[in-house]
Amino acid sequence: MSVSVLAARADEYLGHVLLDDPVFATEQRAWAADLTRNTPEAFSIELGDDGTTIDGDTGLARATLRVRWKMPGAGERHVSFPARFVRRDGRWLYAGRAWERLEVPGLVVLYADGLDRAARNVAEVMPEIMAHVHEGFEIAPHPDRVQQIKMYRSMRELQFSIYPSYTQSLSGWNEPGESIKLLTGPGAGGRQLRALLAHEYGHVASFLLGEKMNEAPWWVLEGVAELASEHVGRSSRATDRLMRRFARDGNLADWDAISDFHTVEPALTPMVYVQGHHMLGYISERIGRNGRNRWLRAMAQGLSLDEATREALGMPFADLDRQWRESLSTPDDG
């Protein structure tokens, strides 16, 4: 596995991974794909000698995985966690982290040791959150669909699970076909947990709108997630006040500058969320929830931002942008 990573041979790396679970398989394919964009200059995996168990009858093994790596121009990083291995056709394949597991209808919560209470809190509130988001974005998921959530205690491990080059601080993550990943503590609960879950499930909902949704601008994707969580997170009122101040001070971002996840300047990252949220709210006010969702579905089906805006609002995006900016300079009647 280490040799494959250092050579940026994604397919070779995946040959050492058990891909039976479609969610884990999707996550690992994304992990491996990043190697061609960002190849570590050093990478090693070792198995710890503490707590290793091997069951020859079932072909299952568990061991502590210790990983060290270094990206070009950065310092060495390391992470360790309990990992599972499965014997298949005479070979041991990596099957990911060894999780604790909690299942309720429509939901599987996988969590690190010590997060039992937080996992129960997630299982308790998640059905209501999913129903709220489904209603807001007019989504009817397949009745047999099961949402998977993975709960981490370590920021470094969460980052590593995305791919080795990921260094941005985060509390949650979701990409198409992947689990919702959360960074939580043992007592996680209340409004903060609900806001995090609603934001991440907003991403899930956007991807359920169509297979091309992840090609939409990053600010659209984060705007959807912020809109999905505003009832328990930052309100539309608070977002509007903030955006009016940005407009007054000349600090609005160009949309192109906050559209690509891989190239957005770190200083502009907050604008991806707050400016995206405000524009989604503005569109909702202009054409209603149904119209906004029609605009999103157009992009989810492969239309560009401009094409979707012309179809849903009858104008090019440049005109929508101009009118939106003008609205921020009008008196606040709230």
URJOJO-V357992 format. One record per backbone hydrogen bond with DSSP energy under -1.0 kcal/mol. NH is the residue of the N-H (numbers start at 1). CO is the residue of the C=O. If there is no record, write none. Layout:
BEGIN
NH	CO
NH	CO
END
This chain:
BEGIN
5	1
6	2
7	3
8	5
9	4
10	8
13	9
14	10
15	11
16	13
17	14
18	94
25	21
26	22
27	23
28	24
29	25
30	26
31	27
32	28
33	29
34	30
35	32
36	33
38	34
41	70
42	70
44	68
46	66
48	64
53	62
55	60
59	55
60	55
61	85
62	53
63	83
65	81
66	46
67	79
68	44
69	77
70	42
74	71
77	69
79	67
81	65
83	63
84	96
85	61
86	93
87	59
88	91
91	88
93	86
94	16
95	84
98	82
100	111
102	109
104	107
107	104
108	147
109	102
110	149
111	100
112	151
115	112
119	115
120	116
121	117
122	118
123	119
124	120
125	121
126	122
129	125
130	126
131	127
132	128
133	129
134	130
135	131
136	132
137	133
139	134
145	142
147	106
149	108
150	180
151	110
152	182
158	154
159	155
160	156
161	157
162	159
163	159
166	163
173	181
178	175
180	148
181	173
182	150
183	171
184	152
188	185
193	189
194	190
195	191
196	192
197	193
198	194
199	195
200	196
201	197
202	198
203	199
204	200
205	201
206	202
207	203
208	204
212	300
213	210
215	212
216	213
218	259
221	217
222	218
223	219
224	220
225	221
226	222
227	223
228	224
232	229
233	229
239	235
240	236
241	237
242	238
243	239
244	240
245	241
246	242
247	243
248	244
249	245
250	247
251	246
258	255
259	256
263	260
264	260
268	265
269	266
271	268
272	268
274	270
275	271
277	273
278	274
279	275
280	276
281	277
282	278
283	279
284	280
285	281
286	282
287	283
288	284
292	288
293	289
294	290
295	291
296	292
297	293
298	294
299	295
300	296
301	297
302	299
303	298
308	304
309	305
310	306
311	307
312	308
313	309
314	310
320	316
321	317
322	318
323	319
324	320
325	321
326	322
327	323
328	324
329	326
END
